Amino acid sequence: MRLPGRSTASRERLAPVAGAPLWCDAREFGLRGDGVTNDQPALSALVDRLGEGYAADGRARVIYCPPGIYSIRDAGTVWRSGVSLLGAGAGATRFMLSNEGNRAEPTPLAFWTTVQHGADRDRHIADCTFADFEIDGSGVAMAEYSYLAKGLGLQYVVRGVFRNLFIHHTGATGLGCDFLQDSLIDGVVVVGCGRLDNGEEMGGAGIGIGIGGWGEVERCTISNCTTLGNGTNGIFLELQKSYWASPRGYRIIGCHSQANRFGISDWGADGLIVSACTLTGNLEAGFDVSANGTAGVAGRGGILSDCVIDRNVRDGISMGNTPGPYTIRGNRISGNGGYGYHQHDLGTGFQGAASDVVIDSNEFWDNGLDAIRVDRPMVDAAVVGNRIRNNGRQCAPAAGGAGESVRYARRSMTDRTASWPPDGHRGKVLRVGSRMAVVVGNTDTDLNLADLRPDAANAWNQDVPPPGMGYELPPAAPVRAGIAINALFESATVRGNRIWDNREHPTQSHGLWITERGSCVSCRIEDNDLAGNADGALRLDSQPVGGRWDRNHVEVD
């Protein structure tokens, strides 16, 4: 089998062609790095020169940019195969992107795309490394949003390496490269990207990878990366065409995603592996599987393991409209404002029951609502060996107040006359007239509020309310269970779980709850320890149909 980008023919020329050295100092080829001169024309000319050399002799070239500030203005550089760009490290070698002379030009540092340049499998770029520099996109402003306002925007890349980069405050996605084959993204830090995205546009992520262009397998690893405060996702994979096969071969390992809209999202991969990551403080969910992407296809067959999914503003894991299977194993899922794990219908994508979802050996604790919530049909699920304790923290009754005791700030609110249970309002929406904000935690008198959007300056959808203005907090959900079944749950196995609340003032009302809308059909509910919940082991608003219930410990003592 012939692999992309690798010729089976022997190279006729072993020596580099004249005028295209294998390694060059950018300062010797016209780039100034003084922060004033527009270095884009010189960079573009050098990339073309070295790219022609690679095309002629097959030997990859390296551009080294010494410490300096390299201004890239009003145009992106069309990249070429066999050309690598290296710096002296983030903070030392900095590329400043700006487009003051042409607000219609998105000005990425480097791009090679299907729409602009005809990139495809046969017109890919290969053997390129981008390493050890910084991209500052804060100088780019657009008359209209453009998903091309990236730091790096390459498509159809073979043997690409992106390592030790610091990319920040781009208008769209920071590192937005699609169809990566035999490629590595390692040690990349992406902060505040997608700042021009209103949350409904394409892109706007820290690291965004379009997938599917190479077919059923695309071999790419994303490792040791940090994504902070990006407009949509910290990291996402997105199938680009609904009729393409969902590819296997992607891995996300050892990454940290914080304060983005979503931490990590699987929008169409098959068998994505996400392992040893930290997903915290994200506004919608820590980990998201849905059909929100361009193709309207959710991920399936993935494995999420050994991650810390903690203190996300709403749900820890949001699982929407995947046909399954999916495996959630060995994670800590804690302190989230809504549900720990939420199987629900987001309105797009696969509409049937999710099949063969496994939730195995996880720690669920201190989440605002139910630890595991099923709001969409599931068939042949396995919920086994989990420890589920001390959830339902969103327990405080409805509250309100006004007057001299009430004060507001950009990310907080205080009522000196209140006496709230700690974190009892976590995940609730605070309303002050037409103003709204989401609570991430509280003391007896103070509410801490989530940012309105990633990298925002405040929590409110409007101006900060004036002192003394009246506020409202909604009541708590009356039932907050370890496992809540609110849809068809058929032929499932729930075995060997320990579900309890051991605090002085417990808030997890029941171990297992089947709601009026839920139905438990032909399930095996065995060997679960449900003793020690606030109101009872079981709440069956709908009676189970068939199946087997055996050896479950439900005594209070």
C-alpha positions as CSV (number, residue, x, y, z in Angstrom):
1,M,0.0,0.0,0.0
2,R,1.3,3.4,-0.9
3,L,1.1,5.9,1.9
4,P,0.2,9.6,1.1
5,G,3.2,11.9,0.6
6,R,5.8,9.2,0.1
7,S,7.0,8.3,-3.4
8,T,8.2,4.8,-4.1
9,A,10.6,6.2,-6.7
10,S,14.2,6.8,-5.8
11,R,15.3,10.5,-5.7
12,E,17.6,11.5,-8.5
13,R,19.1,14.5,-6.8
14,L,20.6,14.1,-3.3
15,A,22.3,17.5,-3.0
16,P,20.1,20.6,-2.3
17,V,19.3,22.7,-5.3
18,A,21.1,26.0,-5.5
19,G,19.6,28.9,-3.7
20,A,17.4,26.8,-1.5
21,P,19.5,25.9,1.6
22,L,18.4,23.1,4.0
23,W,18.6,25.5,7.0
24,C,18.4,29.2,6.9
25,D,18.3,32.1,9.4
26,A,15.3,34.2,8.5
27,R,17.2,37.4,9.2
28,E,19.5,36.6,6.4
29,F,16.6,36.3,3.9
30,G,14.9,39.6,4.5
31,L,12.9,39.2,7.7
32,R,13.7,41.9,10.3
33,G,11.9,40.8,13.4
34,D,11.8,44.4,14.7
35,G,8.1,44.7,15.3
36,V,7.8,47.5,12.8
37,T,8.6,46.1,9.4
38,N,6.0,44.0,7.7
39,D,7.8,40.6,7.5
40,Q,5.0,38.8,5.6
41,P,6.3,39.5,2.1
42,A,9.8,38.2,3.0
43,L,8.4,35.2,4.8
44,S,6.2,34.3,1.8
45,A,9.0,34.6,-0.7
46,L,11.3,32.5,1.5
47,V,8.6,29.8,1.9
48,D,8.1,29.7,-1.9
49,R,11.9,29.5,-2.5
50,L,12.4,26.6,-0.1
51,G,9.2,24.9,-1.2
52,E,10.5,24.8,-4.8
53,G,13.8,23.3,-3.5
54,Y,11.9,20.5,-1.7
55,A,9.8,19.8,-4.8
56,A,13.0,19.5,-6.8
57,D,15.2,17.4,-4.5
58,G,12.8,16.0,-1.9
59,R,14.8,17.3,1.0
60,A,12.9,19.2,3.7
61,R,14.0,22.8,4.7
62,V,14.0,24.7,7.9
63,I,13.5,28.4,8.5
64,Y,14.8,29.5,11.9
65,C,13.5,32.8,13.3
66,P,15.8,34.2,16.0
67,P,14.3,36.1,19.0
68,G,12.3,39.1,17.8
69,I,8.8,40.4,17.0
70,Y,7.8,39.5,13.5
71,S,5.0,41.6,12.2
72,I,2.7,39.7,9.7
73,R,0.3,42.2,8.2
74,D,-2.7,42.1,5.8
75,A,-2.0,38.7,4.2
76,G,-1.5,35.1,5.2
77,T,1.4,33.0,3.9
78,V,0.5,30.2,1.5
79,W,2.5,27.3,2.9
80,R,4.5,24.7,1.0
81,S,5.5,21.1,1.5
82,G,8.9,20.5,3.1
83,V,9.2,23.8,4.8
84,S,9.4,24.0,8.6
85,L,9.3,27.1,10.8
86,L,11.2,27.1,14.0
87,G,11.7,29.8,16.6
88,A,13.7,30.4,19.8
89,G,10.6,29.7,22.1
90,A,7.4,31.4,23.0
91,G,8.0,34.9,24.2
92,A,11.3,35.0,22.3
93,T,10.1,34.5,18.8
94,R,6.7,36.2,18.4
95,F,4.6,36.6,15.2
96,M,2.2,39.5,15.5
97,L,-0.8,39.2,13.2
98,S,-2.7,42.3,12.1
99,N,-4.9,43.5,9.2
100,E,-5.2,47.2,9.7
101,G,-4.7,47.7,5.9
102,N,-7.3,45.2,4.8
103,R,-10.1,44.4,7.3
104,A,-11.5,41.8,4.8
105,E,-8.2,39.7,5.0
106,P,-8.2,37.3,8.0
107,T,-4.4,37.0,8.0
108,P,-3.4,33.6,9.4
109,L,0.4,33.1,9.9
110,A,0.2,30.1,7.5
111,F,-2.5,28.5,5.5
112,W,-3.2,25.9,2.7
113,T,-6.9,25.2,2.2
114,T,-9.3,23.5,-0.2
115,V,-11.3,26.6,-1.0
116,Q,-8.4,29.0,-1.4
117,H,-5.7,26.8,-2.8
118,G,-7.2,23.5,-4.0
119,A,-5.8,21.4,-1.2
120,D,-6.9,17.7,-1.4
121,R,-5.4,14.3,-1.0
122,D,-3.3,14.7,-4.2
123,R,-2.4,18.3,-3.4
124,H,-1.5,18.0,0.2
125,I,1.5,19.4,2.1
126,A,4.0,17.1,3.8
127,D,7.0,17.2,6.1
128,C,6.4,20.5,7.9
129,T,7.2,21.3,11.5
130,F,6.0,24.4,13.4
131,A,7.7,24.7,16.7
132,D,9.0,27.0,19.5
133,F,7.3,30.3,18.8
134,E,4.3,32.5,19.7
135,I,1.4,33.7,17.5
136,D,-0.4,36.8,18.8
137,G,-3.7,37.3,16.9
138,S,-5.0,40.3,18.9
139,G,-4.3,42.7,16.0
140,V,-6.8,41.1,13.6
141,A,-10.2,42.7,13.4
142,M,-12.8,41.7,10.8
143,A,-15.7,43.6,9.1
144,E,-17.4,40.2,9.1
145,Y,-16.5,37.0,11.0
146,S,-14.2,34.7,9.1
147,Y,-13.3,31.2,10.2
148,L,-10.0,31.7,8.4
149,A,-8.8,34.3,11.0
150,K,-6.7,31.6,12.6
151,G,-3.1,31.3,13.8
152,L,-2.4,28.3,11.6
153,G,-4.9,27.0,9.1
154,L,-3.6,24.1,7.0
155,Q,-5.6,21.3,5.3
156,Y,-4.5,17.9,4.1
157,V,-1.2,17.6,6.0
158,V,1.0,14.6,6.0
159,R,3.7,14.2,8.7
160,G,3.0,17.5,10.2
161,V,4.4,18.4,13.6
162,F,3.1,21.3,15.8
163,R,5.1,21.5,19.0
164,N,5.8,24.0,21.8
165,L,3.6,26.8,20.4
166,F,1.8,29.6,22.3
167,I,-1.1,30.8,20.2
168,H,-3.4,33.5,21.7
169,H,-6.3,35.9,20.9
170,T,-6.9,35.0,17.3
171,G,-10.2,36.0,15.9
172,A,-11.2,32.4,15.0
173,T,-9.6,29.1,16.0
174,G,-6.0,29.3,17.2
175,L,-4.6,26.0,15.7
176,G,-7.2,25.1,13.1
177,C,-5.8,22.4,10.8
178,D,-7.8,19.7,9.0
179,F,-7.1,16.2,7.7
180,L,-3.9,15.5,9.5
181,Q,-2.2,12.2,8.6
182,D,0.7,10.8,10.6
183,S,0.8,14.0,12.5
184,L,1.5,15.3,16.0
185,I,0.3,18.2,18.0
186,D,2.3,18.4,21.3
187,G,2.8,21.0,24.0
188,V,0.7,23.7,22.4
189,V,-0.8,26.3,24.6
190,V,-3.8,28.2,23.2
191,V,-5.5,31.1,25.1
192,G,-8.4,33.4,24.3
193,C,-8.9,32.3,20.7
194,G,-12.2,32.6,18.9
195,R,-12.7,36.1,20.4
196,L,-14.6,37.2,17.3
197,D,-16.9,34.2,17.4
198,N,-20.4,34.9,18.9
199,G,-20.7,31.3,19.8
200,E,-22.8,30.4,16.8
201,E,-20.2,30.6,14.0
202,M,-17.9,27.9,12.7
203,G,-14.6,27.5,14.4
204,G,-13.7,29.8,17.3
205,A,-11.8,27.1,19.3
206,G,-8.4,26.6,20.8
207,I,-7.4,23.5,18.7
208,G,-9.9,22.6,16.0
209,I,-9.3,19.6,13.8
210,G,-11.6,18.9,10.8
211,I,-11.6,15.1,10.1
212,G,-12.6,12.7,7.4
213,G,-10.7,13.9,4.4
214,W,-8.3,10.9,4.2
215,G,-11.0,8.3,4.7
216,E,-11.6,5.7,7.4
217,V,-8.2,6.2,9.2
218,E,-6.4,9.4,10.0
219,R,-3.4,9.0,12.3
220,C,-3.0,12.0,14.6
221,T,-2.1,12.5,18.3
222,I,-2.8,15.6,20.4
223,S,-0.8,15.5,23.6
224,N,0.2,17.7,26.5
225,C,-1.7,20.7,25.2
226,T,-3.4,23.5,27.3
227,T,-6.4,25.3,26.1
228,L,-7.8,28.2,28.2
229,G,-10.7,30.6,27.7
230,N,-11.4,29.9,24.0
231,G,-14.6,30.9,22.4
232,T,-16.2,27.5,21.6
233,N,-14.1,24.4,22.4
234,G,-10.8,23.9,24.0
235,I,-10.2,21.0,21.6
236,F,-12.6,19.5,19.1
237,L,-12.7,17.0,16.2
238,E,-15.3,17.7,13.6
239,L,-16.4,15.5,10.7
240,Q,-16.5,17.8,7.6
241,K,-19.0,16.0,5.3
242,S,-22.0,14.0,6.5
243,Y,-21.4,11.4,3.7
244,W,-17.8,10.8,4.7
245,A,-16.8,7.9,7.0
246,S,-16.1,8.8,10.6
247,P,-12.4,8.2,10.8
248,R,-10.5,6.2,13.4
249,G,-7.0,7.0,14.6
250,Y,-7.3,10.2,16.8
251,R,-6.0,10.4,20.3
252,I,-6.1,13.2,22.8
253,I,-3.8,12.5,25.7
254,G,-2.7,14.4,28.8
255,C,-4.3,17.8,27.9
256,H,-5.8,20.5,30.0
257,S,-9.0,22.4,28.9
258,Q,-10.3,25.1,31.1
259,A,-12.8,28.0,30.9
260,N,-13.8,27.3,27.3
261,R,-17.4,26.9,26.2
262,F,-16.8,23.1,25.9
263,G,-13.6,21.4,27.1
264,I,-13.1,18.6,24.6
265,S,-15.7,17.8,21.9
266,D,-16.2,14.7,19.7
267,W,-18.3,15.8,16.7
268,G,-17.9,12.8,14.4
269,A,-14.9,10.6,15.1
270,D,-15.0,6.9,15.4
271,G,-13.0,5.5,18.3
272,L,-11.5,8.7,19.6
273,I,-9.4,8.0,22.6
274,V,-9.3,10.8,25.3
275,S,-7.1,9.9,28.3
276,A,-5.5,11.5,31.3
277,C,-6.9,15.0,30.6
278,T,-8.2,17.7,33.0
279,L,-11.4,19.4,31.9
280,T,-12.4,22.1,34.4
281,G,-14.4,25.3,34.6
282,N,-15.9,25.0,31.1
283,L,-19.1,26.9,30.6
284,E,-21.3,24.2,28.9
285,A,-19.6,20.9,29.5
286,G,-16.2,19.4,30.2
287,F,-16.6,16.6,27.6
288,D,-19.1,16.8,24.8
289,V,-20.2,14.2,22.3
290,S,-22.8,15.7,19.9
291,A,-23.8,16.5,16.4
292,N,-23.1,20.2,16.7
293,G,-20.5,20.1,14.0
294,T,-20.7,21.0,10.3
295,A,-21.7,17.5,9.2
296,G,-24.4,17.0,11.9
297,V,-22.7,13.7,13.0
298,A,-21.9,12.8,16.6
299,G,-18.9,10.8,17.6
300,R,-19.2,7.1,18.3
301,G,-17.0,4.2,19.5
302,G,-14.9,6.5,21.7
303,I,-13.1,5.9,25.0
304,L,-12.9,8.5,27.7
305,S,-10.7,7.3,30.5
306,D,-8.6,8.5,33.5
307,C,-9.7,12.1,33.3
308,V,-10.6,14.7,35.9
309,I,-13.8,16.4,34.8
310,D,-14.4,18.9,37.6
311,R,-16.2,22.2,38.3
312,N,-17.7,22.8,34.9
313,V,-20.5,25.3,35.0
314,R,-23.2,23.0,33.7
315,D,-22.6,19.3,33.0
316,G,-19.5,17.3,33.4
317,I,-20.1,15.0,30.4
318,S,-22.8,15.9,27.8
319,M,-23.7,12.9,25.6
320,G,-26.1,13.9,22.8
321,N,-27.4,12.1,19.8
322,T,-24.6,9.5,19.4
323,P,-25.8,6.1,18.1
324,G,-23.1,4.6,20.4
325,P,-21.2,2.8,21.5
326,Y,-19.1,4.9,23.9
327,T,-17.1,4.0,27.0
328,I,-16.7,6.2,30.0
329,R,-14.2,4.5,32.3
330,G,-12.1,5.4,35.4
331,N,-12.8,9.1,35.5
332,R,-13.3,11.6,38.4
333,I,-16.5,13.5,37.6
334,S,-17.0,16.0,40.4
335,G,-18.3,19.4,41.4
336,N,-20.1,20.2,38.1
337,G,-23.0,22.6,38.3
338,G,-25.5,20.4,36.6
339,Y,-25.3,16.6,35.9
340,G,-22.2,14.6,36.2
341,Y,-23.1,12.5,33.1
342,H,-26.1,13.7,30.9
343,Q,-27.5,11.5,28.1
344,H,-29.8,13.8,26.3
345,D,-31.3,14.9,22.9
346,L,-29.8,18.1,21.5
347,G,-32.2,18.1,18.5
348,T,-29.7,17.3,15.7
349,G,-28.0,14.1,14.7
350,F,-29.0,10.5,15.3
351,Q,-32.5,10.3,16.7
352,G,-32.7,6.6,17.7
353,A,-31.6,5.1,21.0
354,A,-28.0,5.2,22.1
355,S,-26.7,1.7,22.1
356,D,-23.9,0.0,24.1
357,V,-22.8,2.9,26.2
358,V,-20.6,1.8,29.1
359,I,-20.2,3.8,32.3
360,D,-17.6,1.9,34.3
361,S,-15.6,2.4,37.5
362,N,-16.0,6.2,37.7
363,E,-16.1,8.4,40.7
364,F,-19.1,10.7,40.7
365,W,-19.3,13.2,43.6
366,D,-20.4,16.7,44.6
367,N,-22.3,17.4,41.3
368,G,-25.2,19.9,41.4
369,L,-27.9,17.6,40.2
370,D,-28.1,13.8,39.4
371,A,-24.8,12.1,39.0
372,I,-26.0,10.1,36.0
373,R,-29.1,11.4,34.1
374,V,-30.8,9.6,31.2
375,D,-33.1,11.9,29.2
376,R,-32.7,10.0,25.9
377,P,-33.4,6.3,25.1
378,M,-30.6,3.9,25.8
379,V,-30.3,0.2,24.9
380,D,-27.8,-2.3,26.2
381,A,-26.1,0.2,28.4
382,A,-23.8,-1.0,31.2
383,V,-23.5,1.1,34.4
384,V,-21.1,-0.9,36.5
385,G,-18.7,-0.5,39.4
386,N,-19.2,3.3,39.9
387,R,-18.9,5.1,43.2
388,I,-21.6,7.7,43.3
389,R,-21.8,9.9,46.4
390,N,-22.8,13.3,47.8
391,N,-24.4,14.7,44.6
392,G,-27.5,16.9,44.4
393,R,-25.6,19.9,45.8
394,Q,-28.1,22.3,44.1
395,C,-30.4,21.9,47.1
396,A,-31.1,25.5,48.3
397,P,-34.7,26.6,48.2
398,A,-35.9,29.6,46.1
399,A,-34.5,32.9,47.3
400,G,-34.8,36.6,46.6
401,G,-34.1,39.9,48.1
402,A,-33.5,43.6,47.5
403,G,-32.4,46.7,49.3
404,E,-29.3,47.9,51.2
405,S,-28.0,44.4,51.9
406,V,-27.7,43.5,48.2
407,R,-24.7,44.4,46.1
408,Y,-23.5,43.3,42.7
409,A,-20.1,43.0,41.0
410,R,-18.9,41.8,37.6
411,R,-18.6,38.2,38.8
412,S,-20.3,38.1,42.1
413,M,-23.4,39.1,44.1
414,T,-23.8,39.6,47.9
415,D,-26.8,39.6,50.1
416,R,-25.6,40.2,53.7
417,T,-29.0,39.1,55.1
418,A,-28.9,35.7,53.4
419,S,-28.1,32.4,55.1
420,W,-27.6,29.9,52.2
421,P,-26.3,26.4,52.4
422,P,-22.7,26.3,50.9
423,D,-22.9,25.7,47.1
424,G,-26.7,25.1,47.4
425,H,-27.3,27.4,44.4
426,R,-24.6,26.0,42.3
427,G,-25.7,25.8,38.6
428,K,-28.8,28.0,39.1
429,V,-29.6,31.0,37.0
430,L,-29.6,34.3,38.9
431,R,-32.2,36.8,37.6
432,V,-32.1,40.5,38.3
433,G,-34.8,42.1,36.2
434,S,-33.8,41.3,32.6
435,R,-30.2,40.6,33.7
436,M,-29.0,37.0,34.1
437,A,-25.9,35.2,35.3
438,V,-25.1,31.6,36.2
439,V,-24.0,30.6,39.7
440,V,-20.8,28.5,40.0
441,G,-20.7,28.4,43.8
442,N,-21.8,30.2,47.0
443,T,-21.1,30.9,50.6
444,D,-23.8,31.8,53.1
445,T,-24.0,35.3,51.7
446,D,-22.0,35.5,48.5
447,L,-22.6,34.1,45.0
448,N,-19.8,33.5,42.6
449,L,-20.9,33.8,39.0
450,A,-19.6,32.3,35.7
451,D,-18.3,34.4,32.9
452,L,-20.9,35.2,30.3
453,R,-18.6,33.7,27.6
454,P,-15.0,32.5,27.6
455,D,-12.4,35.1,28.2
456,A,-15.1,37.7,29.1
457,A,-14.8,40.5,31.5
458,N,-18.1,39.8,33.4
459,A,-20.8,37.3,34.1
460,W,-23.9,39.3,33.1
461,N,-25.7,39.4,29.8
462,Q,-26.2,43.1,30.3
463,D,-24.6,45.8,32.6
464,V,-23.8,45.0,36.2
465,P,-27.1,45.6,38.2
466,P,-27.2,48.6,40.4
467,P,-26.9,48.2,44.2
468,G,-30.1,47.1,45.9
469,M,-31.9,45.9,42.8
470,G,-34.2,42.9,43.5
471,Y,-33.0,39.4,42.6
472,E,-34.5,35.9,42.2
473,L,-33.0,32.4,42.5
474,P,-35.2,29.4,41.5
475,P,-36.1,26.5,43.8
476,A,-34.1,23.4,44.0
477,A,-35.0,20.3,42.0
478,P,-37.1,18.2,44.4
479,V,-35.4,14.9,43.6
480,R,-31.6,14.6,43.0
481,A,-30.6,11.0,42.6
482,G,-27.4,9.1,42.0
483,I,-28.9,7.6,38.8
484,A,-32.0,9.1,37.3
485,I,-33.9,7.3,34.5
486,N,-36.1,9.7,32.6
487,A,-36.4,7.9,29.2
488,L,-36.5,4.4,27.8
489,F,-33.8,2.3,29.5
490,E,-33.9,-1.1,27.9
491,S,-31.8,-4.3,28.3
492,A,-29.4,-2.4,30.5
493,T,-27.1,-3.7,33.2
494,V,-26.7,-1.7,36.4
495,R,-24.4,-3.7,38.6
496,G,-22.0,-3.3,41.5
497,N,-22.4,0.4,42.0
498,R,-22.1,2.0,45.4
499,I,-24.5,5.0,45.7
500,W,-24.8,7.0,48.9
501,D,-24.4,10.3,50.7
502,N,-22.2,10.4,53.8
503,R,-22.3,14.1,54.7
504,E,-23.8,15.5,57.9
505,H,-26.5,17.3,55.7
506,P,-27.0,14.9,52.8
507,T,-28.4,16.2,49.5
508,Q,-28.5,13.2,47.2
509,S,-32.1,12.2,47.8
510,H,-32.2,8.7,46.3
511,G,-29.8,6.1,45.0
512,L,-31.9,5.2,41.9
513,W,-34.9,7.1,40.5
514,I,-37.2,6.0,37.7
515,T,-39.3,9.1,36.8
516,E,-42.9,9.1,35.5
517,R,-41.4,9.5,32.0
518,G,-38.8,6.9,32.5
519,S,-39.1,3.2,31.8
520,C,-36.8,0.4,32.8
521,V,-37.5,-2.5,30.5
522,S,-35.8,-6.0,30.7
523,C,-32.9,-4.5,32.8
524,R,-30.5,-6.3,35.1
525,I,-30.2,-4.3,38.4
526,E,-27.9,-6.4,40.6
527,D,-25.5,-6.2,43.4
528,N,-25.8,-2.4,44.0
529,D,-25.4,-0.9,47.4
530,L,-28.0,1.9,47.6
531,A,-28.1,2.4,51.4
532,G,-27.4,5.8,52.9
533,N,-29.2,8.4,50.7
534,A,-31.1,11.3,52.1
535,D,-34.7,10.2,51.4
536,G,-34.4,6.6,50.3
537,A,-32.7,4.0,48.3
538,L,-35.2,3.8,45.4
539,R,-37.9,6.0,44.0
540,L,-40.0,4.3,41.4
541,D,-42.5,6.7,39.8
542,S,-42.7,4.1,37.0
543,Q,-42.5,0.4,37.8
544,P,-39.8,-1.7,36.1
545,V,-41.0,-4.0,33.3
546,G,-39.4,-7.5,33.3
547,G,-35.7,-8.0,33.8
548,R,-34.0,-9.0,37.0
549,W,-33.6,-7.2,40.3
550,D,-31.4,-9.1,42.7
551,R,-29.0,-8.7,45.6
552,N,-29.4,-4.9,45.9
553,H,-28.7,-3.5,49.4
554,V,-31.3,-0.9,50.3
555,E,-31.4,-1.0,54.1
556,V,-30.8,2.3,55.9
557,D,-28.7,0.7,58.7
